[in-house]
Amino acid sequence: MDEERNPIQSPTNLTIKTHEDMSDQDLQFSPPRASSPRHSTVVTLLPPPSPESPWTLSPLQTPSPSILYTCIASLHRHEGNIYSISVSKGIVFTGSDSKRIRAWRQPDCMERGCIKSSSGEIRAILAHGNMLFTAHRDCKIRVWSFTAPDTTFRTKKISTMPRRSSFLSFPRTNSQQHKDCVSCMAYYHAEGLLYTGSYDRTVKAWRVLDKKCVDSFVAHESNINGVVVNQDDGCVFTCSSDGSVKIWRRVYRENSHTLTMTLKFQQSPVNALALSSSFSNCFLYSGSSDGTINFWEKEKMSGRFNHGGFLQGHRFAVFCLVAIETLIFSGSEDTTIRVWRREEGSCFHECLAVLDGHRGPVRCLAACLEMTKVVMGYLVYSASLDQSFKVWRVKVMPEEKTCLDYSDRNDSKTKMEYEMSPVLSPSWVDRKIRSNYFQSN
């Protein structure tokens, strides 16, 4: 039996006002009242940048701005850093240094409750349907089911992987349990397989139906930082601190996996992966410690991934990536979140906006579509090492079809990148520069 007890905690009573409900008096912030550091939550709603509208225009300042965005909530919880975010069924889950997995309601992020486990430092969270997978300090994966009606948030622990009873039946040469921190997870819907990547350099495939580890293989020479699955064909993509991205394919009618391709266009560690797949194309993105985002396009005939280029804009390491349709969201050590858009039918990307609000490195991101009648809407959730959790509402205008030759496109891209240089926290930049100086000397 696992040690979890009383997994549901009563949600904290919080009040969040929309911009329309806020008066001038509400915009005068006062210090929060003293409370217990362990359970205290401070929620502030950022004031609009101008009296006319809470929305911030795209920094491109064109007559027809490409994007509008606003930070609709900022939460500060004294439970350490948030390492992972996942969204499903209208619930946002966050994992942190503590033993609690917090559940928040979309889109206002009112707290619905929390799940308390026996092991903390929850580095990875993955929600799919009404299932939640969490990875803990003890290198085990816990599986939960949850329901989120309008009144009460309920959850139940289904199992812990690996199961204690299965140790004797598994070969000693291929242990089920990871030997180090589980840093990332991905779920293949069609086969019900959960993939976990770890700092022990291995990837494990778990069959969720019977909670068994069906394969385990050494994937990289260093820490594994990211894993994603192509839901169309089941290909598994992994990235590592060894600077490489690898593609794995499951052997037909077997549980073993074979390496099909290694992608390496940078020497620096690769921290994050994102996959943008549709009927017409498939793009793979990787974020590196040198601040670049490399991308590859899949050939329709051969299935090979060809390097298409890289996106530049972040000054320091890229820690997290999310891809939805033609949009890519990137979180960086430079404290900013960049919004990129890929042009339909080509490899051309443009940076639409820089979301600046955190005062520390952006550690993790999650994003989902938000239905809107006029423009495409998104909800973006970000957590930083400044121990803040922010919610952004992003609206993207329809892409304008323009005919530009290659030289004009390069000129506009250069001008855009000059105008879009990120705004950094001065104290963080100072610490980063001093750290690099001491390391080089």
C-alpha positions as CSV (number, residue, x, y, z in Angstrom):
1,M,0.0,0.0,0.0
2,D,1.1,3.5,-0.7
3,E,1.4,6.0,2.1
4,E,-1.0,8.7,0.7
5,R,-3.6,9.8,3.2
6,N,-6.5,12.3,2.9
7,P,-5.5,13.3,-0.7
8,I,-8.1,16.1,-1.0
9,Q,-7.5,19.4,0.8
10,S,-10.1,22.1,1.0
11,P,-9.5,24.8,-1.6
12,T,-8.3,28.2,-0.4
13,N,-11.0,30.9,-0.6
14,L,-9.7,33.3,-3.2
15,T,-11.4,36.2,-5.0
16,I,-10.3,37.2,-8.4
17,K,-11.8,40.2,-10.1
18,T,-11.9,40.8,-13.9
19,H,-10.6,44.0,-15.3
20,E,-14.2,45.2,-15.9
21,D,-15.0,44.7,-12.2
22,M,-12.0,46.5,-10.9
23,S,-12.4,50.1,-9.7
24,D,-9.6,52.7,-9.3
25,Q,-9.4,51.8,-5.6
26,D,-8.8,48.1,-6.5
27,L,-5.8,49.1,-8.5
28,Q,-4.0,50.4,-5.5
29,F,-2.2,47.4,-4.2
30,S,-1.7,46.9,-0.5
31,P,0.6,44.4,1.3
32,P,-1.0,41.0,1.8
33,R,-2.1,40.1,5.3
34,A,0.2,37.9,7.3
35,S,-0.6,34.2,7.1
36,S,1.1,30.9,7.5
37,P,4.0,30.6,5.0
38,R,3.2,26.9,4.3
39,H,-0.3,27.4,3.1
40,S,-0.5,31.1,2.2
41,T,-1.5,32.1,-1.3
42,V,-1.3,35.6,-2.7
43,V,-3.3,36.3,-5.8
44,T,-3.1,39.6,-7.6
45,L,-4.7,40.7,-10.8
46,L,-2.5,42.9,-12.8
47,P,-3.9,46.4,-13.7
48,P,-4.5,47.3,-17.3
49,P,-1.7,49.1,-19.0
50,S,-4.0,51.9,-20.1
51,P,-7.4,53.3,-19.0
52,E,-8.9,52.3,-22.4
53,S,-8.2,48.6,-22.5
54,P,-6.5,45.8,-20.6
55,W,-5.0,44.4,-23.8
56,T,-1.4,44.9,-24.8
57,L,-0.8,45.4,-28.5
58,S,1.9,43.5,-30.4
59,P,5.2,45.3,-30.0
60,L,5.5,45.4,-33.8
61,Q,3.1,48.4,-33.7
62,T,1.7,47.8,-37.1
63,P,-1.6,49.3,-38.3
64,S,-3.2,45.9,-38.0
65,P,-1.5,44.3,-34.9
66,S,-1.0,40.5,-35.2
67,I,-1.6,39.7,-31.6
68,L,-3.2,41.0,-28.4
69,Y,-2.3,39.7,-25.0
70,T,-2.9,40.4,-21.3
71,C,-1.9,38.8,-18.0
72,I,-5.2,38.0,-16.3
73,A,-3.9,36.6,-13.0
74,S,-0.6,36.2,-11.1
75,L,-0.4,33.8,-8.2
76,H,2.4,33.6,-5.6
77,R,2.5,30.5,-3.5
78,H,5.1,29.9,-0.8
79,E,5.7,26.2,-1.6
80,G,8.9,26.4,-3.6
81,N,9.4,26.4,-7.3
82,I,6.7,25.1,-9.7
83,Y,8.4,22.5,-12.1
84,S,5.5,21.3,-14.2
85,I,2.0,22.3,-15.5
86,S,-0.7,20.3,-17.3
87,V,-4.2,21.1,-18.4
88,S,-7.2,18.8,-18.9
89,K,-11.0,18.9,-18.5
90,G,-11.0,22.5,-17.5
91,I,-8.5,21.9,-14.7
92,V,-4.9,23.2,-14.5
93,F,-2.5,21.0,-12.4
94,T,0.8,22.2,-11.0
95,G,3.6,20.3,-9.4
96,S,6.3,21.9,-7.2
97,D,8.9,21.3,-4.4
98,S,6.1,20.4,-2.0
99,K,4.2,17.1,-1.7
100,R,1.0,18.8,-3.0
101,I,-0.3,18.8,-6.6
102,R,-2.5,21.9,-6.9
103,A,-5.7,22.0,-9.0
104,W,-6.9,25.3,-10.5
105,R,-10.0,26.1,-12.4
106,Q,-9.8,27.5,-15.9
107,P,-9.6,30.3,-16.9
108,D,-9.6,32.3,-13.7
109,C,-7.3,29.9,-11.7
110,M,-9.5,29.7,-8.6
111,E,-8.1,26.9,-6.5
112,R,-10.2,23.8,-6.7
113,G,-8.2,21.7,-4.2
114,C,-5.0,19.7,-4.0
115,I,-3.7,16.1,-4.0
116,K,-1.2,15.2,-1.2
117,S,1.3,12.5,-1.9
118,S,3.9,10.8,0.3
119,S,6.8,12.2,-1.8
120,G,7.5,15.7,-3.0
121,E,9.5,17.5,-5.6
122,I,7.1,16.7,-8.4
123,R,9.2,17.4,-11.5
124,A,6.7,16.1,-14.2
125,I,2.9,16.2,-14.5
126,L,0.8,14.9,-17.4
127,A,-3.0,15.0,-17.6
128,H,-5.0,13.2,-20.3
129,G,-8.8,13.0,-20.1
130,N,-9.7,12.2,-16.5
131,M,-6.2,10.7,-15.8
132,L,-3.3,12.4,-14.1
133,F,0.3,11.1,-14.1
134,T,2.8,12.5,-11.6
135,A,6.5,11.8,-11.1
136,H,8.0,12.2,-7.6
137,R,11.2,12.5,-5.7
138,D,11.2,8.7,-5.0
139,C,11.5,8.1,-8.8
140,K,8.0,6.5,-8.9
141,I,5.0,7.5,-11.1
142,R,1.6,7.8,-9.5
143,V,-1.6,7.5,-11.5
144,W,-4.7,9.4,-10.4
145,S,-8.3,9.7,-11.7
146,F,-10.2,12.9,-11.2
147,T,-13.6,14.4,-11.7
148,A,-14.2,18.1,-11.8
149,P,-17.9,19.0,-11.5
150,D,-18.9,22.5,-10.8
151,T,-19.2,22.0,-7.1
152,T,-16.5,19.6,-5.8
153,F,-13.2,18.4,-7.2
154,R,-12.6,14.7,-6.4
155,T,-9.6,12.5,-7.1
156,K,-8.6,8.9,-6.4
157,K,-5.1,7.3,-6.6
158,I,-5.3,4.3,-9.0
159,S,-1.8,2.9,-8.6
160,T,1.9,3.6,-8.2
161,M,4.3,2.5,-10.9
162,P,6.3,0.3,-10.6
163,R,4.1,-1.8,-8.3
164,R,5.9,-3.4,-5.4
165,S,4.5,-6.9,-6.2
166,S,6.1,-6.9,-9.7
167,F,9.7,-6.5,-8.7
168,L,10.4,-10.2,-8.4
169,S,8.8,-11.0,-11.8
170,F,11.0,-8.5,-13.7
171,P,14.5,-9.4,-14.8
172,R,17.2,-7.9,-12.5
173,T,19.2,-6.7,-15.5
174,N,16.4,-4.3,-16.6
175,S,14.9,-2.8,-13.5
176,Q,11.5,-1.2,-13.7
177,Q,12.2,1.8,-11.5
178,H,14.2,4.8,-12.6
179,K,17.4,5.4,-10.6
180,D,17.2,9.2,-10.8
181,C,14.8,12.1,-11.2
182,V,12.0,11.5,-13.7
183,S,12.1,14.8,-15.7
184,C,9.5,14.3,-18.4
185,M,6.5,12.3,-19.6
186,A,4.5,11.7,-22.8
187,Y,1.4,9.6,-23.4
188,Y,0.6,7.7,-26.6
189,H,-3.2,7.6,-26.7
190,A,-3.7,4.8,-29.3
191,E,-1.7,2.2,-27.4
192,G,-2.2,3.5,-23.8
193,L,1.6,3.8,-23.3
194,L,3.2,6.3,-20.9
195,Y,6.8,7.2,-21.7
196,T,9.0,8.6,-18.9
197,G,12.5,10.1,-19.3
198,S,14.9,10.4,-16.5
199,Y,18.3,11.9,-15.4
200,D,19.5,8.3,-15.3
201,R,19.7,8.5,-19.1
202,T,16.9,5.9,-19.7
203,V,13.4,6.0,-21.2
204,K,10.8,3.6,-20.0
205,A,7.5,2.7,-21.6
206,W,4.6,1.8,-19.2
207,R,1.4,0.1,-20.3
208,V,-1.1,2.0,-18.3
209,L,-3.8,-0.7,-18.5
210,D,-1.9,-3.2,-16.4
211,K,0.6,-0.8,-14.9
212,K,3.6,-2.7,-16.3
213,C,7.0,-1.4,-17.6
214,V,7.1,-3.0,-21.1
215,D,10.4,-1.6,-22.2
216,S,13.4,0.3,-20.8
217,F,16.4,1.5,-22.9
218,V,19.4,3.9,-22.4
219,A,18.5,6.7,-24.8
220,H,21.3,9.3,-24.2
221,E,24.7,9.9,-22.8
222,S,23.4,12.5,-20.3
223,N,20.2,13.7,-18.5
224,I,17.0,13.3,-20.5
225,N,15.2,16.6,-20.4
226,G,12.2,16.1,-22.8
227,V,10.1,13.4,-24.5
228,V,7.2,13.8,-26.9
229,V,5.1,11.3,-29.0
230,N,3.7,11.7,-32.4
231,Q,0.1,10.6,-32.0
232,D,-0.2,9.9,-35.8
233,D,2.5,7.2,-36.0
234,G,3.7,6.5,-32.4
235,C,7.3,7.9,-33.0
236,V,9.0,8.9,-29.8
237,F,11.3,12.0,-29.7
238,T,13.8,12.5,-26.8
239,C,16.3,15.3,-26.0
240,S,19.2,15.5,-23.6
241,S,21.9,17.5,-22.0
242,D,24.3,15.8,-24.4
243,G,23.1,18.2,-27.1
244,S,21.2,15.7,-29.2
245,V,17.6,14.9,-30.2
246,K,16.8,11.3,-31.1
247,I,13.8,9.6,-32.8
248,W,12.7,6.2,-31.7
249,R,10.2,3.8,-33.3
250,R,8.4,1.0,-31.6
251,V,9.1,-2.4,-33.3
252,Y,6.0,-3.7,-34.9
253,R,4.1,-6.2,-32.7
254,E,6.8,-5.9,-30.0
255,N,7.4,-3.6,-27.1
256,S,11.0,-2.8,-27.9
257,H,12.1,0.5,-29.5
258,T,14.8,1.1,-32.1
259,L,16.7,4.3,-32.8
260,T,15.9,5.6,-36.3
261,M,17.5,9.0,-36.4
262,T,19.8,11.4,-34.4
263,L,19.4,15.1,-34.9
264,K,22.3,17.2,-33.7
265,F,22.8,20.8,-34.8
266,Q,24.0,22.3,-31.5
267,Q,26.7,21.6,-28.9
268,S,24.7,23.0,-26.0
269,P,22.2,21.0,-23.9
270,V,18.7,20.6,-25.3
271,N,16.2,21.3,-22.6
272,A,12.7,21.0,-24.3
273,L,10.8,19.6,-27.2
274,A,7.5,20.4,-28.9
275,L,5.8,18.7,-31.8
276,S,3.4,20.4,-34.2
277,S,1.7,17.8,-36.3
278,S,-1.3,18.0,-38.7
279,F,-2.6,16.3,-41.8
280,S,-0.5,18.4,-44.1
281,N,2.8,18.8,-42.2
282,C,4.8,17.9,-39.1
283,F,7.4,20.1,-37.4
284,L,9.7,19.3,-34.4
285,Y,11.1,22.1,-32.2
286,S,13.9,21.9,-29.7
287,G,15.0,24.6,-27.2
288,S,18.7,24.8,-26.2
289,S,20.8,26.3,-23.5
290,D,22.3,28.7,-26.0
291,G,19.0,30.5,-26.4
292,T,18.1,29.1,-29.9
293,I,15.1,27.1,-31.0
294,N,16.0,24.6,-33.8
295,F,13.2,23.1,-35.9
296,W,12.9,20.2,-38.3
297,E,10.3,19.4,-41.0
298,K,9.2,15.9,-41.8
299,E,9.3,14.8,-45.4
300,K,6.0,13.3,-46.5
301,M,7.5,10.6,-48.7
302,S,10.5,9.3,-46.7
303,G,9.4,10.3,-43.2
304,R,12.8,11.8,-42.5
305,F,13.2,15.1,-40.6
306,N,15.2,17.8,-42.3
307,H,16.6,20.7,-40.4
308,G,14.7,23.8,-41.4
309,G,16.5,26.5,-39.4
310,F,16.5,28.0,-36.0
311,L,14.6,30.8,-34.2
312,Q,16.7,33.5,-32.5
313,G,15.5,36.0,-29.9
314,H,16.0,34.7,-26.4
315,R,19.2,35.9,-24.8
316,F,19.7,32.9,-22.4
317,A,18.6,29.3,-22.3
318,V,15.2,28.1,-23.6
319,F,13.7,25.9,-20.8
320,C,10.2,25.0,-22.1
321,L,8.3,24.9,-25.4
322,V,4.6,24.4,-26.3
323,A,3.3,24.1,-29.9
324,I,-0.4,24.5,-30.8
325,E,-1.3,24.5,-34.5
326,T,1.0,27.2,-36.1
327,L,1.9,28.9,-32.8
328,I,4.9,28.1,-30.7
329,F,5.4,29.4,-27.1
330,S,8.9,29.4,-25.7
331,G,9.9,30.1,-22.1
332,S,13.4,31.2,-21.3
333,E,16.0,31.9,-18.6
334,D,15.9,35.5,-19.7
335,T,12.5,35.7,-17.9
336,T,10.4,36.2,-21.0
337,I,7.9,34.1,-23.0
338,R,8.0,34.5,-26.8
339,V,5.1,33.8,-29.2
340,W,6.1,32.6,-32.6
341,R,4.0,31.9,-35.7
342,R,4.8,29.6,-38.6
343,E,3.6,30.7,-42.0
344,E,1.2,28.2,-43.6
345,G,2.8,26.1,-46.2
346,S,6.4,27.3,-45.5
347,C,9.2,27.2,-42.9
348,F,9.1,30.9,-42.3
349,H,8.5,31.9,-38.7
350,E,7.9,35.3,-37.1
351,C,8.0,36.4,-33.5
352,L,4.6,38.0,-32.7
353,A,5.2,39.1,-29.2
354,V,7.3,39.0,-26.0
355,L,5.3,38.3,-22.8
356,D,7.3,40.0,-20.1
357,G,6.1,39.8,-16.5
358,H,8.2,37.2,-14.6
359,R,11.3,38.2,-12.6
360,G,13.1,34.9,-12.9
361,P,13.7,32.2,-15.5
362,V,10.5,30.7,-17.0
363,R,10.7,27.1,-16.0
364,C,7.5,25.5,-17.5
365,L,4.6,26.4,-19.8
366,A,1.2,25.0,-20.8
367,A,-1.3,26.3,-23.3
368,C,-4.7,25.5,-24.7
369,L,-7.2,26.9,-27.1
370,E,-9.9,29.2,-25.9
371,M,-13.0,29.5,-28.1
372,T,-13.7,32.9,-29.5
373,K,-16.0,34.2,-32.2
374,V,-13.7,36.6,-34.0
375,V,-10.1,35.6,-33.5
376,M,-8.1,32.6,-32.4
377,G,-7.8,32.7,-28.6
378,Y,-5.3,30.9,-26.3
379,L,-4.8,30.5,-22.6
380,V,-1.1,30.3,-21.6
381,Y,0.1,29.2,-18.1
382,S,3.6,29.9,-17.0
383,A,5.7,29.3,-13.9
384,S,9.0,30.9,-13.0
385,L,11.8,30.3,-10.6
386,D,10.7,33.6,-9.0
387,Q,8.0,31.3,-7.5
388,S,5.2,33.0,-9.4
389,F,2.5,31.4,-11.6
390,K,0.8,33.5,-14.3
391,V,-2.1,33.2,-16.6
392,W,-2.1,34.9,-20.0
393,R,-4.9,35.4,-22.5
394,V,-3.6,35.7,-26.0
395,K,-5.6,36.5,-29.1
396,V,-4.1,36.2,-32.6
397,M,-5.4,37.9,-35.6
398,P,-5.9,36.0,-38.8
399,E,-2.7,35.6,-40.8
400,E,-2.5,38.1,-43.7
401,K,-1.5,36.6,-47.0
402,T,1.3,38.8,-48.4
403,C,3.8,38.1,-51.2
404,L,7.3,38.9,-50.1
405,D,10.5,37.9,-51.9
406,Y,13.3,36.4,-49.9
407,S,15.3,39.6,-49.5
408,D,12.2,41.6,-48.2
409,R,11.5,38.8,-45.8
410,N,15.0,38.8,-44.4
411,D,14.9,42.6,-44.0
412,S,11.6,42.5,-42.1
413,K,12.9,39.6,-39.9
414,T,16.0,41.6,-39.0
415,K,14.0,44.7,-38.2
416,M,11.5,42.6,-36.1
417,E,14.2,40.9,-34.0
418,Y,15.8,44.3,-33.3
419,E,12.5,45.7,-32.0
420,M,11.6,42.6,-30.1
421,S,14.7,42.3,-27.9
422,P,13.4,41.0,-24.5
423,V,13.1,43.2,-21.4
424,L,15.0,41.5,-18.6
425,S,15.0,41.8,-14.9
426,P,18.1,43.9,-14.2
427,S,19.0,41.9,-11.1
428,W,18.8,38.6,-12.9
429,V,21.0,39.8,-15.8
430,D,23.5,41.1,-13.3
431,R,23.7,37.7,-11.6
432,K,23.9,35.9,-14.9
433,I,26.8,38.0,-16.2
434,R,28.7,37.7,-12.9
435,S,28.2,34.0,-12.9
436,N,29.5,33.6,-16.5
437,Y,32.5,35.9,-15.5
438,F,33.5,33.7,-12.6
439,Q,33.1,30.5,-14.6
440,S,35.3,31.8,-17.4
441,N,38.1,32.8,-14.9
